[in-house]
Amino acid sequence: MSATVKSGEAVGPEAGKGRATGARRVRAVRTKGGLSVRLDVRATAVGLLLLAVAPAAAVALIGSGDYPMTPSEVLAALTGGGDAGQQYIVHDLRLPRVLVGLLVGVAFGVSGAVFQTVSRNPLGSPDVLGFAQGSSVGALAAIVYFQADAFGVAAGAVAGGVGTGIAIFLLAWRRGIHGYRFVLVGIGASAMLYAMVLFLMTKANIVEATRATTWMTGSLNGRGWDQVEPLAAVCAVLVPLLLFFGRPLRMLEMGDDAAYALGVRVDRVRIVVLLTAVVLVAAATAAAGPISFVALTAPQLARRLTLPRRLKGGGGAPMPGPNLVLSGLMGAVLLVAADWASQQLFGADQLPVGVLTGVLGGGYLLWLLATERKAGRV
């Protein structure tokens, strides 16, 4: 299908103000059938870059380990070549781990972007608001009280995450869900749920406590096709659903009154996207444990990479927009790269990926708080 491409100017209120105001380059793509699509040039370039980096990082991760393989050997094994040993290592041992990492990264990145957009707060992430802790409570209850197998632990994590989400919605509801109250209720719920985690740990015996601690750290070790298939099914349904609500989410960032005026059913959109994001977070947590700070950092990094220049008088903040696709790609890249780094940097003493993301994400959170305080927003 052929198309003509025309250059554009800035999107929204910056349009027509020139380069000094931080206008974004946009191209309008028109097909012969009359369909017109506006593409942000920088966002498209960043997306293509992340699409290239994610599989490259995945190949590097598959090739690392006690039996190292070159990228050419990995690609040969993935396409049916190589010897029987390489086929077994790639397809049965390492490929499921990498796929879980990619899917979990996408799930955390997209859901984090949704939470931050709805709450209109860069700290509005599942890690901070208690949803990951709710999943941890559900998983620990399954381990301590029911001695559940891997499937039971996953089911407990999903039930705990979804139950926490419903409880936070009910507590935060007052003629609708508003960002500031939603964040405050989530932070309070996070503290209470963490206390419940500690209580459950005191009830566990040494074997259960060890298993629970390993799960709570967040790791991709030992992940197999049993985790890949259900998580892939959840992502295949819920991620496109959230992308469908991308335009209403962008309008919500302008405020409820403006969104109402533009025809957005604010409360319904907010409830649907939040419930969908909660289920997505719970499924990802069930597959790999509560890997911290990916949902917080991925949307923020995606926004900053797509910002061509600072807006005049904007305080250095990134331009608005949920950036769901880029956030998901960034989450996948961050998680796979962190897992590769945890294997390479510490030798035989491999750290679970959740430890490394916690250290790096904690540093990023401190920087973000300092930036927000300097800008007078906290």
N, C-alpha and C positions, 0 to 999 in steps of 0.2 A: 504494500500500500504506500503510495507516494504521499509526501506531505511538504508543505511550504513552511519555512521557519521565518518568523519575524521577530525583530528585537523589541524589547519592552523596557519600561522604566520601573520605578519602585512600586511595591505593593502597598495599598492602604494609604494612610495619611502622608507617607513620605513621597508619594508619586508626584513627579514634576518638580521636585525641589532640588534636583541635581545631586552631584556627588558629595557636596559638603554636609548633607543631612544624613548620610549613611544609606543611600538608596541601594536596593538590591537589584542586580541584573536579572531580568526575567525574559524568557523567550516564549512566544505564543506559537504552538504547533497546531496547524490546521490541516485536516485531511480533506480529500475530495468530497467525502460524504457530509462535510459541514461540521464535524466534530472539532472542537478547539480545546487544547490543554495548555495551561500555563506552567512552565517549568522554571524553577529557581536554578540558575546556572551553577551557583556555588554548592547548593544542597545536592544537586544531581551529581556533581563531581565528587563530593564527599561520599555520597552513597555508593558510587562506582568504586571508589577507593576502598571503602569498607568491604564491599562485595569481593574485592580481590584479596584483601588482607585476611579475611576470615578463612577461606579455604587454604591459603598458604600457611596460616598458623595451625590449622587442623592437620595438614600434611606433616608439618614439623613436629607436632605433638605425637602423631602416630609413629613417626620415625624415631622417637626418643624412648629411652628405657634401658633395661639390662641388655637387650639385644638391639643395638642401634641399627637403623636402616637409613639409607640415603633417600632423598625425595624421589629419585627415579625408581628405586626399588619399591617404595610405598605406592607410587602411581601404577607401577606394573602389577602389584598385588591387588590393588583396587579394581583394575580392569581385567582381572583373570589370569595374569601372568605370575611369574615367580614360582619358587618351589613350594612343596606342601607345607614346610615349616613357616615360610613367610605368609602363606595364605592363612594358616591357623592364627598366627600372631596378629595379623592385621584384622581379619574378619571376625574372629571370635574373642579376642582379648582387647584390642585397642580401639577399633572403630566404634563399638558401642559406647565406650567411655567418651570419645570425642563428640559423638552425636548427642549424647546427653548434655555435655557441656555447651554445645551450640544451642540446643533447644532451651535449656535452662537460662542461658544468657539472653536469648530472644524474649523469653517469657518475663524475666525480671526487668529487662530494658523497657519493653512496651508497657507493662503494668506500672513501672515507676513513672513513666511519662504521663500516664493517665492520672495517677494520684497527684502528681505535682501540678498538673493542669487544672484538675477539679478543685484542689485546695488553694491554688494560686500561691503556692509556697514552695521554694526549692527544698525545704526539709520534709515535704509531704511525701515520704517514701514508705513502702511496706515495712522496712527495717525499723523505722522510727515510730510508726503508728501502731505497732503491736500485732500485725498480721502474721509475721514470721514467728513471733513468740506464741501466738495461738496455735499455729501448726506444731510447734515444738511441744506444747502442752498435750495436744492430741496424740502425737507420736509417743511421748514418754508414758502417757496413761496406757497406751496399748502395750508398751514394753513391760511396765511395772505390774499392771493389774491383770493382763491377759496373756503375757509371755508370747506376744504375737510374732508371726514370721514377717518376712519382708513385705508381703502384700498387706498384712494387718497393720504394720507400722505406717505404710503409705496411706491406707484408708483412714487411720487415726489422724495423720497429718492433714489430710484434706478436710476431714470433719472438723478438726480444731480450727483450721484457718477460716473455713466458711462460717462456722459458728461465731468466731470472733468478729468477723466482718458484719454479720447480722446484728450482733450485740452493739457494736460501735455505731452502726447506722441508727439503731433505735435510740441510743443514748444521745446521739448528736442531732437527732431530728427535732426540729422546731420550726414548723411551717416551711419545711425543706431542709436540705443539708447545705450548710455554709462552711466555707473553707476554714476560717479561723477556729470555729467551734469544733469542727471535724478533727483538726490537728490536735487541739487540746485534749479532746476525749481520747484520741488515739494514743497520745503520749501517756495519759493516765492509765489506760488499759494495758499498755506495754509494761509499765512498772508492776502492775498487779499480776500480770501473766508471768513475768520473770520470777516473782515471789512464788507462784505456783510451780514453776520449773524447779526451783530450789527445794520446795516441799516434796515433790515427787522424787527428787534425787535422794532425799533422806530416807524414803521408803523402799528404795531399791537395794538389792543385795549387790555384792561386788561384781558379779557377772553382768547383771542388768545395768548397773551404773556405768560399767565400762562400755557396754554397747550403746547406752544412751549418750554418753559423752562423745563417743565417736560419731554418732549420727548428728548431734547438735553442732559439732565443729563445722560441718559442711564439707563434703568430699566427693570426688568423682571416682575414687578407688573402688574397684570391684563392680562397677556399673556394667550391666549387660543388656541384652536385647529385651529382657523383661521390663526394664525401665524405659527403654527407647520407645517401644510401640505405644503404650498408653499415653506417654507425654507427647509424642508426635500427633496422636489423634486429638488430644486436647488443644494443642497449639493450632492444628489445622482448622479447627472449628472456631476457637475464641479469638485468635489473632486477626483473621479477616473481619470478624464481627466488630472488633475495636477499630480497625481501619475504616470500616464503614461509617463510624461515628467521628471520624477525624475532623470533618468540617464543622459539625456542631460543637465539638470540643474547642476548636479554634475560636468560635464565636463566644463561648463561655468565658474565655479569657478577657473579653471586653467588658464583662460584668453582666449580671442577670438582667438588668433593665434593657441593655442593648441587645442581648440575646433574645429576650422576649419580643422586642420590636422587630427582629429579623425573622421571627417565626419559629424559633427553637422552643420546644417544650422542655424547659430547663430541668424541672424536677425529674421528669421521666428519663431524660438523657443521662442525668447525673446518676440516678439509681442504677440504670442498666449498665453503664460503663464501669461503675464502681463494683457492682456484683460480679461482672465478667472478669474484671482485673483481680478481684479477690480469689476467684476460682483458679485463675491462671497462676497466681502466686502460690496457692496451696498445692497445685499439681506439680509445679517446679520444685517446691520445698520437699514434697513427698519423694521426688526422684533423687535429689542430691543433698537434702538437708538445708538448713537455713543459712545459705551462703550470704554473708552480709555485704552491704554497701554497693552491690552491683546495681540494684534498682535505684539507688540514690545518685550514683555518679554517672551512669550511662546516659540518662537524658540530659544532664547538665553539660557533659562533654560534647554530646551531639549538637546541642544548641550553640555552644561556643565555637565549634568548628564551622558551623554554617553562618556565622556572623561575619559579613565582609568588612565591617568597620563599625566603630562606635557611633551610636546615635547621639546627636547633639542634645545635651541636657539629660541623657538617659542614665547617668550615673554608672556607665560601664556595664550595664546589665545586658545579657543576650536578648536578641529580638524574640518576641513571643511566638507561640505556636507549639502544638504538642509534639511534632517531629516523631511520630510513632515508628515509622519505618527505620529512620536513622537511629533512633534510640534502641530498637531491637537489634540492629546490626552492630551497634557499638557494644551492647551487652554481650553479644556472642563473641566479639573480638576480645573484650576485656577478660571474660571468663576463660576462654581457651588459652589466651596469652598468659594469664595468671597461673593456670594449671601447668603450662609448659615451664614457666619460671620456677614454680615450686619444685619441679623435678630436677631442673638444671642447676639451681643455685645452692642447693643444700646436699648434694651428693646422695649418699645412701640414706641419709636421714630426711626423706622426702616429707615436706609439710603438706597437710591437707590444704586444698586450695582455699578453703574458708578462712584459714589463719592468715594467708597472704592478703586476701581481699580485705580482711578485717583491719590489718595494719595499714595498708595503703588507703583504704576507704576512711579510716579514722583520721588519718592525716589530712585527707581531702575535706572531711567534715569540719575540722578545726579551721582550715583555710577558708571554707565557705562561710562559717560563722563570723570569722574576722572580717571578711569582705562585706557581709551583710551589715555588720555592726558599723563598719566605717561608712557605709552608704546611708546609715540611719534607719535601716529597715528592721532591726532587731534591737 
